[in-house]
Amino acid sequence: METKQSIDHLMKEIVNHIEEKQGDETVVLNLQDISSMCDYFIISSASSERQLKSIADEIRDGLEEKNIFPNHVEGMREARWILLDYGDIVIHLFLKEDREYYGLETIWKDAPVVNIDTL
């Protein structure tokens, strides 16, 4: 099990990778008290499939440099909703219209939002 400090550091690094590729409206949800599937969701948007893939590649490449690999990846071919599962942290990258359609923030509205600036 990872420590809270190492998870916070990893989340901050992921958010930095998203920002590097101009991901929009990035939100971190704390699911620790409401779900057993993972501890955190990181959700972000992009305006094109190309940008979405670029964000996912930036995250994967940056973490692989530190020998951190995803348990599972979905959606790279379609590039409308890309999921990167890093165990305690699951990243959801959406095209803007798909993010609205699927509404993860609404589904998980009981999850506290983590202030990214305090990580």
Phi, psi and omega per residue, in radians:
M1 nan 2.345 3.138
E2 -1.367 2.656 3.071
T3 -1.377 2.774 3.106
K4 -1.019 -0.697 -3.132
Q5 -1.096 -0.740 -3.134
S6 -1.236 -0.602 3.081
I7 -1.175 -0.771 3.098
D8 -1.038 -0.738 3.129
H9 -1.100 -0.756 3.122
L10 -1.120 -0.737 3.105
M11 -1.070 -0.764 3.128
K12 -1.077 -0.729 3.110
E13 -1.099 -0.745 3.116
I14 -1.085 -0.815 3.122
V15 -1.051 -0.696 3.097
N16 -1.080 -0.708 3.096
H17 -1.118 -0.702 3.107
I18 -1.096 -0.802 -3.138
E19 -1.122 -0.598 3.119
E20 -1.007 -0.582 -3.133
K21 -1.834 0.363 3.061
Q22 1.020 0.749 2.985
G23 -1.118 2.570 -3.070
D24 -1.854 2.572 2.982
E25 0.871 0.878 -3.139
T26 -1.261 2.302 -3.121
V27 -2.312 2.432 3.026
V28 -1.979 2.168 3.118
L29 -1.894 2.343 3.104
N30 -1.618 1.933 -3.099
L31 -1.798 0.115 -3.007
Q32 -0.937 -0.699 -3.070
D33 -1.637 -0.031 -3.067
I34 -2.226 -0.048 -3.140
S35 -2.636 2.564 3.081
S36 -1.748 -0.051 -3.081
M37 -1.295 -0.598 3.106
C38 -2.877 3.009 -3.140
D39 -1.613 -0.578 -3.056
Y40 -2.472 2.522 2.887
F41 -1.869 2.383 2.909
I42 -1.988 2.117 -3.067
I43 -2.083 2.320 3.102
S44 -2.599 2.893 -3.085
S45 -2.193 2.801 3.026
A46 -2.452 2.781 -3.080
S47 -1.626 -0.141 3.128
S48 -2.572 2.785 3.094
E49 -1.076 -0.688 3.136
R50 -1.071 -0.786 3.117
Q51 -1.130 -0.690 -3.140
L52 -1.053 -0.828 3.108
K53 -1.105 -0.665 3.136
S54 -1.097 -0.725 3.099
I55 -1.110 -0.828 -3.141
A56 -1.057 -0.757 3.125
D57 -1.121 -0.700 3.117
E58 -1.060 -0.771 3.126
I59 -1.112 -0.901 -3.086
R60 -1.063 -0.823 -3.120
D61 -1.104 -0.764 -3.130
G62 -1.101 -0.718 -3.128
L63 -1.347 -0.597 3.107
E64 -1.098 -0.538 3.071
E65 -1.053 -0.397 3.131
K66 -1.848 0.299 -3.128
N67 1.045 0.638 3.046
I68 -1.965 2.080 -3.048
F69 -2.122 2.546 3.129
P70 -1.229 2.563 3.022
N71 -1.271 -0.543 -3.060
H72 -2.774 2.528 3.079
V73 -2.326 2.355 3.070
E74 -2.342 2.610 2.953
G75 1.553 0.092 -3.103
M76 -1.131 -0.639 -3.111
R77 -1.219 -0.829 -3.112
E78 -1.315 -0.621 3.098
A79 0.936 0.857 3.002
R80 -2.046 -0.648 3.046
W81 -2.464 1.906 3.127
I82 -1.845 2.268 3.128
L83 -1.999 2.247 3.054
L84 -2.104 1.998 -3.076
D85 -1.766 1.944 3.101
Y86 -1.911 0.541 3.101
G87 1.418 -1.694 -3.142
D88 -1.185 -0.407 -3.103
I89 -2.151 2.203 3.056
V90 -2.041 2.227 -3.084
I91 -1.820 2.262 3.080
H92 -2.029 2.034 3.102
L93 -1.974 2.169 -3.036
F94 -2.143 2.627 2.747
L95 -1.184 2.584 -3.031
K96 -0.935 -0.804 -3.094
E97 -1.181 -0.570 3.110
D98 -1.272 -0.597 3.081
R99 -1.075 -0.781 3.094
E100 -1.106 -0.753 -3.090
Y101 -1.090 -0.832 -3.078
Y102 -1.408 -0.483 2.994
G103 0.961 0.840 3.139
L104 -1.015 -0.656 3.136
E105 -1.117 -0.543 3.088
T106 -1.297 -0.764 3.128
I107 -1.053 -0.708 -3.101
W108 -1.817 0.656 -3.062
K109 -1.096 -0.363 3.114
D110 -1.397 -0.158 -3.131
A111 -1.395 2.243 3.083
P112 -1.113 2.491 3.070
V113 -1.498 2.268 3.125
V114 -1.493 2.305 3.072
N115 -1.298 1.901 -3.079
I116 -1.022 -0.611 -3.091
D117 -1.167 -0.319 -3.118
T118 -1.689 0.001 3.140
L119 -1.227 nan nan
